[in-house]
Amino acid sequence: MTDINTILQLVHAGHRAPSADNSQPWHFLWNGKQLSLRYDHARVAGRTFPPDNQATLLSMGAAVENIVNAAQQLDLKTEIHWWPEGETNRAYYADLGFEPSPVKPLLERTKQYPSIRHTNRFPYKNTPLPRDVLDRLGELSEGGAKLIAINEPRLIRQVGKLVKSASEIRFQTREVHEWLIASLRFSEDSVKEADGLDLKTLALPPGGSYLLKFIGDWNRMKMLNRLGIYKLLATVDSAPVSGAPALLAVIAPPGATGAIDAGMLLNRSWSYLNGQHIAAHPYYVISDQLARLSTGTVPSDLVGAATTLASSCKNTLGLSGEESLHMLLRIGYPKKQAPPASLRLPIEKVFTDTSTR
């Protein structure tokens, strides 16, 4: 039997995974035999992406990746049972069991992919990434998920244009705008809530926080959009991508399994990059619009733009009909080595031990 102290180490590892707007939508439940991963309806429902959304599934895959990695460091083998209740409960993602590993793997995952991962939204150097790092990224995969490393300037600029197009749609979509504004933490007291996005992590230009407050009200944003402010904001949002030394695209089939695989691979590659002292900045905006297009939640007057985005994305990245972009990372050597990090909720907020009940 795995003792509670070991389980707590594994939960802490899972809890360090990335999540949309630092929402930390997970809850871990230990019954003495299995560690369950579920969506925390009571805490996050209505405040972030729903349980079956691609963004949430990416987060859950990333959490499992961290747990598997941490278990290996403790010489434990992880058995994963995905979707224990099937289609009847898509908010119950996995049961994980742990047994002593009889044989150490030939290539220890933990030495390749440390479970330390940071988001760095600040400027990067123009230094090209080493060829062996890019080659290694191209070798990584998980299930149906794979990576495409992009370092050719022309292609980087083309992807930057895709980010700009997707951002223009985002800034004109009320639901996305209001979710983003709700996730921002403007004051020191709100930062202490330990979820959402601390503005200090966003590398905003001077006056950026005041602008975000000003456009926070949707009626005001809607009026400003008539004057074209969404174009300006999208240009600012996409500029770091267009000027990046390299990009990393996480590709997988659409659907829940593809998103889980993509989340695991996202976290593995991100941790690998950080282990090579290379920073990463996630851009979900293209994937979000593609997912919304597939579920019919793009505003009707923006469907044409989203359809064009989907076609351009496939052509630019050379994707087949069964492949979709799940996440884009801007990667490079950072100018700021230790950027501020958003806080994590206390472990008691995301973990329940029922083994002694």
C-alpha positions as CSV (number, residue, x, y, z in Angstrom):
1,M,0.0,0.0,0.0
2,T,1.2,3.5,-0.8
3,D,1.5,5.7,2.3
4,I,-0.2,9.1,2.6
5,N,3.1,11.0,2.6
6,T,4.0,9.5,-0.8
7,I,0.5,10.3,-2.1
8,L,0.9,13.9,-1.0
9,Q,4.2,14.2,-2.9
10,L,2.4,12.9,-6.0
11,V,-0.5,15.3,-5.5
12,H,1.9,18.3,-5.0
13,A,3.5,17.3,-8.4
14,G,0.1,17.1,-10.2
15,H,-0.9,20.4,-8.6
16,R,2.1,22.1,-10.2
17,A,0.8,21.4,-13.7
18,P,-0.2,24.3,-16.0
19,S,-3.9,25.2,-16.3
20,A,-5.9,27.7,-18.3
21,D,-5.6,31.1,-16.7
22,N,-4.1,29.3,-13.6
23,S,-7.6,28.1,-12.8
24,Q,-6.3,24.8,-11.3
25,P,-9.6,23.0,-12.1
26,W,-8.7,19.7,-10.6
27,H,-9.5,17.8,-7.4
28,F,-7.5,14.8,-6.2
29,L,-9.2,12.1,-4.1
30,W,-7.3,9.3,-2.3
31,N,-9.2,6.3,-1.1
32,G,-6.3,4.3,0.2
33,K,-5.9,2.3,-3.1
34,Q,-6.4,4.8,-5.9
35,L,-5.8,8.4,-6.6
36,S,-8.7,9.9,-8.5
37,L,-8.5,13.0,-10.7
38,R,-11.7,14.9,-11.1
39,Y,-13.1,18.3,-12.1
40,D,-13.8,20.6,-9.0
41,H,-17.4,21.6,-9.8
42,A,-17.9,23.3,-6.5
43,R,-14.8,25.6,-6.8
44,V,-14.5,26.3,-10.6
45,A,-17.7,25.6,-12.4
46,G,-18.8,28.7,-14.3
47,R,-15.5,30.4,-13.5
48,T,-13.4,28.7,-16.1
49,F,-13.6,26.2,-19.0
50,P,-16.1,23.3,-18.4
51,P,-14.9,19.8,-17.6
52,D,-15.1,18.4,-21.2
53,N,-13.5,21.5,-22.8
54,Q,-10.2,21.0,-24.6
55,A,-8.4,23.5,-22.3
56,T,-9.5,21.6,-19.2
57,L,-8.5,18.3,-20.7
58,L,-5.0,19.7,-21.5
59,S,-4.7,20.6,-17.9
60,M,-5.7,17.2,-16.7
61,G,-3.3,15.5,-19.0
62,A,-0.5,17.8,-17.8
63,A,-1.4,16.9,-14.2
64,V,-1.2,13.2,-14.9
65,E,2.1,13.6,-16.6
66,N,3.6,15.3,-13.5
67,I,2.2,12.5,-11.3
68,V,3.7,9.8,-13.5
69,N,7.0,11.6,-13.5
70,A,7.1,12.1,-9.8
71,A,6.1,8.5,-9.2
72,Q,9.0,7.3,-11.3
73,Q,11.3,9.4,-9.1
74,L,10.0,7.4,-6.2
75,D,10.5,4.1,-8.0
76,L,6.8,3.6,-8.5
77,K,5.0,2.3,-11.5
78,T,1.7,4.2,-12.3
79,E,-1.3,2.3,-13.7
80,I,-3.8,4.7,-15.3
81,H,-7.5,3.9,-15.8
82,W,-8.9,6.7,-17.9
83,W,-12.6,7.7,-17.8
84,P,-13.7,5.3,-15.0
85,E,-17.4,6.2,-15.6
86,G,-17.1,6.6,-19.3
87,E,-19.4,9.0,-21.2
88,T,-21.7,9.3,-18.1
89,N,-19.2,11.4,-16.2
90,R,-16.7,13.3,-18.3
91,A,-15.7,15.2,-15.2
92,Y,-14.1,12.1,-13.7
93,Y,-10.9,11.8,-15.7
94,A,-8.8,9.0,-14.2
95,D,-7.9,6.6,-11.4
96,L,-4.2,6.1,-10.8
97,G,-2.7,3.2,-8.9
98,F,0.9,2.9,-7.8
99,E,3.1,-0.2,-7.3
100,P,6.8,-0.6,-6.7
101,S,8.6,-0.6,-10.1
102,P,10.6,-3.9,-10.3
103,V,12.9,-2.6,-13.0
104,K,14.2,0.9,-13.6
105,P,13.6,2.1,-17.1
106,L,16.5,2.1,-19.4
107,L,16.1,5.8,-20.0
108,E,14.8,7.4,-16.8
109,R,12.1,9.8,-17.6
110,T,12.9,12.0,-14.6
111,K,16.4,12.7,-15.7
112,Q,15.1,13.8,-19.1
113,Y,12.0,15.8,-17.9
114,P,12.3,17.3,-14.5
115,S,8.9,18.2,-13.0
116,I,9.9,21.9,-12.7
117,R,8.0,24.0,-15.1
118,H,7.8,27.8,-15.4
119,T,5.8,30.2,-17.5
120,N,7.9,33.1,-18.8
121,R,5.9,35.7,-20.7
122,F,8.8,38.2,-20.7
123,P,11.1,39.0,-23.7
124,Y,13.5,36.4,-25.1
125,K,16.9,36.7,-26.6
126,N,17.3,36.2,-30.4
127,T,19.7,33.4,-29.8
128,P,18.8,30.3,-32.0
129,L,18.0,27.2,-30.1
130,P,20.5,24.3,-30.4
131,R,19.8,21.8,-33.2
132,D,19.9,18.8,-30.8
133,V,17.2,20.4,-28.6
134,L,14.9,20.9,-31.6
135,D,15.7,17.4,-32.8
136,R,14.9,16.0,-29.4
137,L,11.5,17.8,-29.3
138,G,10.7,16.3,-32.7
139,E,11.2,12.8,-31.3
140,L,8.8,13.2,-28.4
141,S,5.3,11.8,-28.6
142,E,2.4,10.6,-26.4
143,G,-0.4,8.4,-27.8
144,G,-1.6,10.3,-30.9
145,A,0.1,13.6,-29.9
146,K,3.3,14.9,-31.5
147,L,5.4,18.1,-31.6
148,I,6.3,20.4,-34.4
149,A,9.3,22.6,-33.7
150,I,9.4,25.8,-35.8
151,N,12.6,27.9,-36.1
152,E,12.3,29.2,-39.7
153,P,11.7,33.0,-39.5
154,R,9.2,33.0,-42.4
155,L,7.1,30.3,-40.9
156,I,7.3,31.9,-37.4
157,R,5.9,35.1,-38.9
158,Q,3.1,33.2,-40.6
159,V,2.1,31.6,-37.3
160,G,2.3,35.0,-35.7
161,K,-0.4,36.1,-38.2
162,L,-2.5,33.2,-37.2
163,V,-2.2,34.3,-33.5
164,K,-3.2,37.8,-34.5
165,S,-6.3,36.5,-36.4
166,A,-7.3,34.3,-33.5
167,S,-6.8,37.2,-31.0
168,E,-9.0,39.5,-33.1
169,I,-11.8,36.9,-32.7
170,R,-11.1,36.5,-29.0
171,F,-11.3,40.2,-28.2
172,Q,-14.7,40.4,-30.0
173,T,-16.1,37.4,-28.1
174,R,-17.9,38.3,-24.9
175,E,-17.6,35.0,-23.1
176,V,-13.9,34.8,-23.6
177,H,-13.3,38.4,-22.7
178,E,-15.3,38.1,-19.5
179,W,-13.5,34.9,-18.5
180,L,-10.1,36.5,-19.1
181,I,-10.9,39.6,-17.1
182,A,-12.4,37.5,-14.2
183,S,-9.1,35.5,-14.1
184,L,-6.9,38.6,-13.6
185,R,-5.6,39.5,-10.2
186,F,-5.1,43.3,-10.0
187,S,-4.5,43.8,-6.2
188,E,-2.2,42.3,-3.7
189,D,-5.1,40.9,-1.8
190,S,-6.6,39.2,-4.9
191,V,-3.2,37.7,-5.7
192,K,-3.2,36.0,-2.3
193,E,-6.3,34.1,-3.4
194,A,-3.7,31.9,-5.2
195,D,-5.6,31.3,-8.4
196,G,-6.0,33.3,-11.5
197,L,-3.3,35.4,-13.2
198,D,-1.1,37.8,-11.2
199,L,-0.6,40.8,-13.4
200,K,3.1,40.8,-12.5
201,T,3.5,37.6,-14.5
202,L,2.1,39.1,-17.8
203,A,4.9,41.4,-18.8
204,L,2.5,44.3,-19.5
205,P,3.7,47.5,-21.1
206,P,3.5,50.7,-19.0
207,G,-0.1,51.5,-18.3
208,G,-1.2,48.0,-19.3
209,S,-2.9,47.2,-16.1
210,Y,-5.0,50.4,-16.3
211,L,-6.0,49.5,-19.9
212,L,-7.1,46.0,-18.8
213,K,-9.3,47.6,-16.0
214,F,-10.7,50.1,-18.5
215,I,-11.8,47.5,-21.0
216,G,-12.9,45.0,-18.4
217,D,-16.6,46.0,-18.8
218,W,-17.9,44.3,-21.9
219,N,-20.2,47.1,-22.9
220,R,-17.3,49.5,-22.9
221,M,-15.2,46.9,-24.8
222,K,-17.9,46.4,-27.3
223,M,-18.1,50.1,-28.0
224,L,-14.3,50.3,-28.3
225,N,-14.3,47.4,-30.7
226,R,-16.4,49.5,-33.1
227,L,-13.4,51.8,-33.2
228,G,-11.1,48.8,-34.0
229,I,-9.4,48.4,-30.6
230,Y,-9.5,44.6,-31.0
231,K,-7.1,45.0,-33.9
232,L,-4.6,46.9,-31.8
233,L,-4.9,44.5,-28.9
234,A,-4.4,41.5,-31.2
235,T,-1.3,43.1,-32.8
236,V,0.2,43.6,-29.3
237,D,-0.8,40.1,-28.3
238,S,0.8,38.4,-31.3
239,A,4.0,40.5,-31.6
240,P,6.0,38.2,-29.3
241,V,5.1,35.2,-31.4
242,S,6.0,36.9,-34.7
243,G,9.4,37.8,-33.2
244,A,10.1,34.6,-31.4
245,P,13.4,32.7,-31.9
246,A,11.3,29.5,-32.1
247,L,7.8,28.0,-31.6
248,L,6.6,24.6,-30.5
249,A,3.2,23.3,-31.7
250,V,1.5,20.5,-29.8
251,I,-0.5,18.5,-32.4
252,A,-3.0,15.7,-31.7
253,P,-6.3,14.4,-33.0
254,P,-9.4,16.3,-32.0
255,G,-11.5,14.9,-29.1
256,A,-11.0,14.1,-25.4
257,T,-8.3,11.4,-25.8
258,G,-6.3,13.6,-28.2
259,A,-6.5,16.5,-25.7
260,I,-5.3,14.4,-22.8
261,D,-2.4,13.1,-24.8
262,A,-1.6,16.6,-25.9
263,G,-1.6,17.8,-22.3
264,M,0.8,15.1,-21.2
265,L,3.1,15.9,-24.1
266,L,2.8,19.6,-23.5
267,N,4.0,19.3,-19.9
268,R,6.8,16.9,-20.8
269,S,8.2,19.1,-23.5
270,W,7.8,22.2,-21.4
271,S,9.6,20.6,-18.5
272,Y,12.3,19.4,-20.8
273,L,12.8,22.9,-22.3
274,N,13.0,24.4,-18.8
275,G,15.6,21.8,-17.9
276,Q,17.7,23.1,-20.8
277,H,17.3,26.7,-19.5
278,I,14.9,27.5,-22.3
279,A,11.8,29.5,-21.5
280,A,8.3,28.8,-22.7
281,H,5.2,31.0,-23.0
282,P,1.9,29.2,-23.9
283,Y,-0.5,30.6,-26.5
284,Y,-3.9,28.9,-26.5
285,V,-5.7,31.5,-28.5
286,I,-5.6,29.7,-31.9
287,S,-6.6,26.3,-30.3
288,D,-9.4,28.0,-28.4
289,Q,-11.0,29.4,-31.5
290,L,-10.7,26.1,-33.4
291,A,-12.3,24.3,-30.5
292,R,-15.1,26.8,-30.3
293,L,-15.7,26.6,-34.0
294,S,-16.1,22.8,-33.8
295,T,-18.6,23.1,-30.9
296,G,-20.5,26.0,-32.5
297,T,-19.8,28.6,-29.8
298,V,-18.1,31.2,-32.0
299,P,-20.4,34.2,-32.4
300,S,-22.3,34.0,-35.7
301,D,-20.7,37.2,-37.1
302,L,-17.2,35.7,-36.5
303,V,-17.7,32.2,-37.9
304,G,-16.3,33.2,-41.3
305,A,-13.1,34.5,-39.7
306,A,-12.8,31.4,-37.5
307,T,-13.3,29.1,-40.5
308,T,-10.6,30.9,-42.4
309,L,-8.3,30.6,-39.4
310,A,-8.9,26.8,-39.2
311,S,-8.0,26.4,-42.9
312,S,-4.9,28.6,-42.7
313,C,-3.7,26.8,-39.5
314,K,-3.9,23.4,-41.3
315,N,-2.1,24.8,-44.3
316,T,0.6,26.6,-42.4
317,L,1.4,23.7,-40.1
318,G,0.9,21.0,-42.8
319,L,-1.7,19.2,-40.7
320,S,-3.8,16.2,-42.0
321,G,-7.5,16.0,-41.6
322,E,-7.2,14.0,-38.3
323,E,-4.7,16.5,-36.7
324,S,-5.4,19.6,-34.8
325,L,-3.4,22.3,-33.0
326,H,-3.9,21.9,-29.2
327,M,-1.3,24.4,-27.9
328,L,1.4,26.7,-29.2
329,L,4.5,27.6,-27.2
330,R,6.8,30.6,-27.8
331,I,10.2,29.3,-26.8
332,G,13.7,30.8,-26.4
333,Y,16.4,31.8,-24.0
334,P,14.9,34.3,-21.6
335,K,16.2,37.8,-20.9
336,K,14.6,37.6,-17.4
337,Q,15.8,34.5,-15.7
338,A,13.4,34.4,-12.7
339,P,10.1,35.9,-13.7
340,P,7.3,36.2,-11.2
341,A,5.1,33.1,-10.9
342,S,1.4,32.8,-10.2
343,L,0.6,31.2,-6.9
344,R,-0.9,27.8,-6.3
345,L,-3.9,27.1,-4.0
346,P,-3.1,25.4,-0.7
347,I,-3.1,21.6,-1.1
348,E,-6.1,21.2,1.1
349,K,-8.2,23.0,-1.4
350,V,-7.5,20.5,-4.2
351,F,-7.0,17.2,-2.2
352,T,-9.3,15.0,-0.1
353,D,-8.1,11.8,1.7
354,T,-11.0,9.4,2.4
355,S,-8.8,6.5,3.3
356,T,-9.4,6.8,7.0
357,R,-13.2,7.4,6.8
